Amino acid sequence: MSDTSIDPVQREIIERLQVVPAWHGPADVQAQIEARSRFLQQALLAADCRTLVLGISGGVDSLVAGRLAQLAVQALRQRSGDPGYRFIAMRLPYGEQFDEADAQRALAFIRADEVCTVPIANGVAALAQPLATMLQGLPEAMRDRVLGNIKARVRMVAQYAMANATGGLVIGTDHAAEAVMGFFTKFGDGACDLQPLAGLVKRQVRALALALGAPRRLVCKTPTADLEDGRPGLPDEVAHGVSYDAIDAFLHGGCVPAADHERIVAAYRSSQHKREPPLVPPAAAARA
């Protein structure tokens, strides 16, 4: 990203998120598939682990990350002759998921070695019940946000329990277009061991999905986190206040409308704490 016409703040964001430049053809896409599958293989070997674990939602991000994980463990089994390497896909529904059929289509495409379903509604209710008085005093949108974050964190608890039990690593699905907006739950879906989609913009994730042979219905599906009870299936772009096309263009150094530019930069700055390790005292204070 050496174009001097790029806004300095925009350039800083692109560099910090290590955004992958725009691709020029199918060879670039295939190279990314191979590199990211190889990354997962190397991470398993380095950690002396045997399994990869990922929650499958029915969206394109977990679809791509899940298929890359399955390809990675298959390659490890073939290379090593060790059948112990495997990928565990987890379904973590909160009640009846409005797009459950898409989640099942995703699982059919990924063809994971194992699928484990852990309903989270009872766990979320158990955590929320002692907070009921506090939650009822909040505006509906804020209450939905708090409960949505509880859902995301309970899902990650289940994934780490599976990883602990099977000697595994947990995969996250965050990519540059979500990272810049802070569109993940701190210590929820933002908590993971590996992020195989890091640096990609949304259109690149979709390109990987197409190259992997995913159903177009899932590739082109409107993205939604589906964490809000009051607005089930709320599109990500409505929550962002800006389209993924604009976010992608921004991250690839393009010129976007001033309102979109301001919204993206504001979201990045307000969510900076999500991308940082926990704060610690200065060294001098720690020694005192």
N, C-alpha and C positions, 0 to 999 in steps of 0.2 A: 504494500500500500504506500507507494512513494509519490502519488499524485499530490502536488502542493496545493491544488485547489480544494482539497478536502478540508472541511472545518477542523480545527485543532482538537476540539472536544470529541468529534466524531472519530478522528484518527486515533485518539487515545483509547476510546472504547473498543474499536476494531482490534487494536494491538493487544489490549488487556484480555479480551475474550479469545484471542488467537483464531480469528475468523478465517476459515478456509476460503481462498479466492474462488471466484466463479470458475466453473469447469468449461472445457472447450469441446467435449465430445464423449462418446461412450467409453473410450479407453480410460479417461479420467475417472469416470464413475466406477468402472470395474477395479481400477487401482485402489480406490477408496474402500471398496468392499473388501478386497484382499488385505489391505493394510489394517483395517479395523477388526477384521476377524483374527488376524495375526496378533494384534494388540491384546485381544482377549485371551488367546492361547498363551502368550508370553506372561501375562499377569497371573494366570492360574499356575503356571510352572514356577514362577518366581515366589509365589506365596505358598507353594507346596499344597495347593488345594485341589479338590477333585470335582466340584460342582459350581455351576453358575446359576443364580437365582434371579428371577425378574417377575414382577407383577404385570399381567397382560390386561389392558383396559379395553381394547377394541379400537384404539386410535393408531395412527400411522407411526408414531414415535416408538411405542412399545412393540409394534409389529416389526419394525426394522431391527431394533435392538435384540428382540427375541430371535429373529431368524439368524442374525449375525452370531448370536450365542450358540445356537444349534449347529451352525456350520463350524464354529470354533471347536466345540467338543468332538464333533465327528472327525475333524482333521487330527485332533490329538489322539483319538482312539486309533485311527488308521496309522499314524506315524509311530506310536509307541507300542501298539498291540495290547494296550491296557484298556479293558472294557469299563473301567471304573469312572472315566470322565463322563459327565452327563450334565444336561441342562434341565432345570426344573422351572416350569412356567407356573405361576400362581394366579389364580382368579380370586379376587378379594372384593366381592360385591357387597354393597351397602343396600340391603333389601333387594328389591327387584330393579335391576339396572335397565334404564329405558332402551339402551342399545345392546342388550345382551347378545342378540343375534350377531352383531358385528364382532363382539368379543369371541364368540364361537368360530366365526369365519377366520379371525386372526389366528386362533389356536390351530385350526385345520391347516392353515398355510404354513405356520411355523414348524409344526410337527415335532414338538418338544419330546424329549425322552420321557418326561413325566409331567403330569398336570395335577396340581393340588389346589382345591378350592377351600378357602377359609372365609366364611361370611363374617363381616365386621360389625354388623348393626348392634349386636348385644354388647360388644366391647365398647363401642362409641357411646351407647346409652349408659353403660356403667360409669364411664368417665364423666359424662355430661350431667348425670342426675344430681350429684352433690353441688354442681354449679348452677342448678336450675334457677335459683333466685337471681343470681347475677345475670344469667343469660336472658331472662325474661325482661330485665330492665334495659336491655340494649335495643337499638333500632334493628329492624329485621335484617337489613343488609349486613350489619356488623355481627349479628347473631349467626347468620349463615356463614360468615367468614370464620368465626371462631370454631363453629362445628365442622366446617369444611377442613380446617387445619387439623382438628382432632382425627377426622377420617384419614387424612393423608398420613398422620403419624402412626395411627393404629396399623395401617397397611404396612408401613415400614417395620414396625415391631414384628409382624408376622413373617415378613421376608427375612429379617435377621434371625428369627428363631429357626427358620428352615435352614439358613446358611450355617448357623451354629451346629445344628444337628447333623449336617451332611458334609461338614468340612468345606464350605463353599464361600463364594464371594457374591455380593449383591450388586446387581447392575442398576444404574440410573439411566433415565432417558432424556436428561437435560441437554439442550443444544443452544447454540448462540442466540437464536431468535427468542427463546424463552429466557435465557440467562440475562440478556440485556434488559428485559422488562421485569426481572425478578419474579417471573411467573412460576414459582414453585414454593412449596412449604418448607421453611427452615426446619431441619431435623425431621422432615417428612419425606416427600419424594426427592428433596434435595440432599438427603442422607444416603450415601451409597459408597461402594468401594471402587467402582469403575464407571466411567461415563464414555461409552464408545461412540456417542454422537457428538461429542464436544467439538465446538468450532464450526459446526454446520449451520446453515440457515435453513428455513423451513422448506424451501423449494429443493434444496439438496437432499434433505431427508426423503422427500417424495421421489426424487430421482433414484435414490438407492432402492426404495421400495419397488419402483417399476422395474429396475434392472434385476432385482431379485425375483421378479415374477409375481408380485403381490396382486390381488384383485384390485381393479381400478376403483371399485366402490369404496374400498378402504383407503386407497392412496389419496383420493380426491374428497374424502369425507370432511365435513366441517369440523375443525378441532374444538373440543370442549373438555374442560377438566371435570365437569359434572360433580362439583363438590357442594353446590348450593341447593338446599331443600326448597327454598322459595322460588328459585329459577333453575329448575332441572334442565340440563343440556345447554346451559348458557354458552354461546360461542366464545372462544378465547378472544376473538377480535373485538367483540362487544366489551368484554372485560378490559382489554388493553386500551380501547379507545383509539385504536389505529390498526390498519390491516397488516397481515403478514407480508404482503407484497411491499408495503412501505418499509417495514422493519428489515426485510431482506435487502432492499435497495440501499437503505441506510448502512447496513453492515458491510455491504460490498462497495462502499465509498461513493454511492450515487447521491444525487441531489433529490431531496424529497420536499414536499410542501412544508412551509415554516411551522405550521401547527403540528404536523406529524413529527418533525425534527424536535420541537420543544417537548412533545409528549414522550418521545423515546428517551431523550436526555434526562427529563425529570424522573421517569420511571427508573432509569439506571441509577441515578444519584440516590433516590429514596430507598432503593433496595440494596445499596452497597453492603450493608451489614450482613446480608444473606450470603454474599460471596467471600466473606472474610472469615478467618479463624476467630475463635473467641478472644475477646480483649483480655490482655494481661497487664499487670502493673509494669511501669518502666523498670529497667534492670536495677537502677539505684534503689528504688523503693523496695524491690524484692529482696535486696541484700540487707535492708535496714533491720 
